[in-house]
Amino acid sequence: MLKGHVFKEQIFGNQIFALFINTFLNGQNGVSNNYKNGMKVTYSGSTLTVQSGAICIQGRFLEEDTSKDISAGTDSSYCKLVIEIDLDKQNTESQLNQASYKIVKSTSRYPNLTQNDIVKNNAGIYQYELARFQTSSNGITNFQDMRTFLDFDSIYEQIQTQFQSVLNELEEELANVEDGSAYLLKTGGTASGNFTFSGNITANNIANSSRK
């Protein structure tokens, strides 16, 4: 069945909007660098705090509107604090169930993340890393901020620069066509076939290898 997503009386589906955003950002994930507190992560003892901010993960926007405290535990582990998107879950009108904070742990090394292609499949799990650290009975140690950032001003500037470069090239090619330089032999060459001239021919040196 053919569905319309940018048409009158039709619903703009969330999966198509995510596809558009992810394509526009070339698959990049990251925190918005100019919104609230940029989802900065701090810690005290065994508790992490995610501050306010907004983030785009695989074309889907999430906002921390205030702040969130998360207990990391006191076991001896290598940990990653992630935002997990799980499109296999179902949201309700009042509850977001498809996205949550999660601490992924391992006893021997920092664990690998689950990163399915949720844009293509509109299903599965994608984990984005906010921070990594170690836990013990003494609290959090070896904390590392792992956020990446989306600088939308730089993105727009890059688009404008690329657009202007293409526009300048097209204008130059058009000018060459208009003055004839695009199709004149300026540095020599070989042409075959018959030529008919209605005016005079002027040249410094004319050589003819054969006459009939």
Sequence and secondary structure as in RCSB ss.txt:
>XXXX:A:sequence
MLKGHVFKEQIFGNQIFALFINTFLNGQNGVSNNYKNGMKVTYSGSTLTVQSGAICIQGRFLEEDTSKDISAGTD
SSYCKLVIEIDLDKQNTESQLNQASYKIVKSTSRYPNLTQNDIVKNNAGIYQYELARFQTSSNGITNFQDMRTFL
DFDSIYEQIQTQFQSVLNELEEELANVEDGSAYLLKTGGTASGNFTFSGNITANNIANSSRK
>XXXX:A:secstr
    SSSTT    HHHHHHHHHHHTTT  EEETTSTTTT EEEETTEEEEEEEEEEETTEEEEEEEEEEEE  SS
SEEEEEEEEEETTS   SS   SEEEEEEEESSS     B  HHHHS SEEEEEEEEEEEETTEEEEEEE   EE
 HHHHHHHHHHHHHHHHHHHHHHHHHHHHTTTSS SS     S    SS    S    S   
